[in-house]
């Protein structure tokens, strides 16, 4: 599973509606409204890299109220005490 964190700048007057619409996009697992430099943070979980572009560029960016997005691929980090943990891209 590949996880992407999407920082979303939204039209201020439509943040709640935009958040609901983004949360309804297939592949989006969580959406958070936040204060600070961005308006929403979405967590996207997909199986392939090609799906990331489809979900974010093809769907999230086209949601009414989304002004722009900034995507970050997330790699799981493990505690130094976790001796059984392995590292692989997308896990």
Buried (B, 14 or more C-beta within 10 A) or exposed (E): EBBBBBBBBBEEEBBEBBBEBBBEBEBBEEBEBEEEEBBBBBBBBBEEEEBBEBBBEEBBBEBEBBEEBEBEEEEEEEEEEEEEEEEEEBE
